[in-house]
Amino acid sequence: MPLYLPHHDVYARLLCYDPDTGAHQEIARAALGADAQLAWGFYVNHEAGPVGVYDPGDGPVFFVGAQRYRLSDYELRLERRASENCLRLVRDGTECLCLRYRPPLQVGTHPWDDEAMADFYVWLVQLAPRGVVT
């Protein structure tokens, strides 16, 4: 059964995501049927495919396309740089994934804004049981 995940940054977009196969399709929120419900979580678009998090009922799962990672099994490390940030998933001291992305430009432009609202990856690392931002 597919999940409907809201986009972290763009209200009008949803991801129809099949957690069993990784099949996905981005749709307009207006196209969601009246009987469908949004799942807990968010997604963003990345060059590697959709990147997001959902909760199947036994703890959050991070996904990149069809690849899935139970957050409790990994340490998430976010390394901030001026022009490119890197999210690393580490398990038992071994890096399993590195996603590089350009940091958002809008951080701090609104009095109620914080970094996790503007940057999905910061939000994700703060959510993770073992998340570190450097």
C-alpha positions in Angstrom: 0.0 0.0 0.0 1.5 3.3 -1.0 2.3 6.1 1.4 1.6 9.8 0.7 4.4 11.9 2.1 4.3 15.7 2.1 7.3 17.6 0.6 9.4 19.3 3.3 9.6 22.6 1.4 6.7 22.8 -1.1 3.2 22.4 0.2 1.6 21.7 -3.2 3.7 18.5 -3.7 3.3 15.0 -2.4 5.3 11.7 -3.0 3.3 8.6 -3.6 5.9 6.1 -2.2 5.7 2.3 -2.0 7.9 1.3 1.0 8.1 -2.3 -0.2 9.5 -1.7 -3.7 10.7 1.9 -3.6 8.4 2.8 -6.5 7.5 6.5 -6.3 5.7 9.2 -8.2 5.5 12.9 -7.3 2.0 14.2 -7.5 0.1 17.4 -6.8 -1.5 17.6 -3.4 -4.7 18.6 -5.1 -4.7 15.2 -6.9 -4.9 13.3 -3.6 -8.2 11.5 -3.3 -10.6 12.3 -0.5 -10.1 8.8 1.1 -6.3 9.0 1.1 -4.4 10.1 4.2 -1.0 11.7 4.5 1.6 9.5 6.2 3.9 10.8 9.0 7.2 12.1 7.4 8.6 14.3 4.7 10.6 14.0 1.5 12.7 16.2 -0.7 14.1 15.8 -4.2 17.8 15.0 -4.6 19.9 14.0 -7.6 19.9 10.4 -6.2 16.1 10.4 -6.3 13.5 11.2 -3.6 15.0 11.3 -0.1 12.7 11.1 2.9 11.5 9.6 6.1 8.4 7.7 7.1 7.3 5.6 10.1 6.0 2.1 9.4 4.9 1.8 13.1 8.2 0.5 14.6 10.4 3.6 14.3 11.4 6.0 11.5 12.9 4.7 8.3 15.0 7.0 6.0 14.9 6.3 2.3 16.8 7.2 -0.8 14.8 5.9 -3.7 14.4 2.2 -3.1 17.1 2.1 -0.4 15.8 2.1 3.1 17.6 2.6 6.4 16.0 2.2 9.9 17.2 5.4 11.7 17.8 3.6 15.0 20.5 1.4 13.3 22.6 4.3 12.0 24.5 7.4 13.2 23.6 10.4 11.0 26.4 12.9 10.6 25.7 16.2 8.9 28.8 18.1 7.9 28.1 21.7 7.0 30.3 23.6 4.5 29.9 27.0 2.8 28.9 25.7 -0.6 28.0 22.0 0.0 26.8 20.0 3.0 27.1 16.2 3.3 24.8 13.8 5.1 26.5 10.6 6.1 24.9 7.4 7.4 27.4 5.4 9.5 26.8 1.9 10.9 29.4 0.2 13.2 32.0 2.8 12.1 31.5 2.2 8.4 30.0 4.9 6.1 27.1 3.4 4.2 25.9 6.5 2.4 27.0 10.1 1.6 24.5 12.6 0.2 26.0 15.9 -0.9 23.6 18.9 -1.3 23.7 22.6 -1.5 22.5 24.3 1.7 19.3 26.3 1.4 19.7 30.0 1.1 16.6 31.0 3.1 17.8 30.2 6.6 17.2 33.0 9.0 15.1 35.2 6.7 12.0 35.0 8.9 11.9 35.7 12.7 10.3 32.3 13.4 12.5 30.4 11.0 15.0 28.0 12.2 17.5 25.8 10.4 15.4 22.6 10.7 12.5 24.3 9.0 14.6 25.4 6.1 16.8 22.4 5.7 15.3 18.9 5.6 18.6 17.2 6.4 19.1 19.2 9.6 15.5 18.3 10.6 16.3 14.6 9.9 19.5 14.6 11.9 17.7 16.2 14.8 15.1 13.5 14.6 17.6 10.6 14.5 18.5 9.0 17.9 22.2 9.3 17.0 22.4 12.5 14.9 25.4 14.8 14.9 25.7 18.2 13.2 29.2 19.6 12.7 
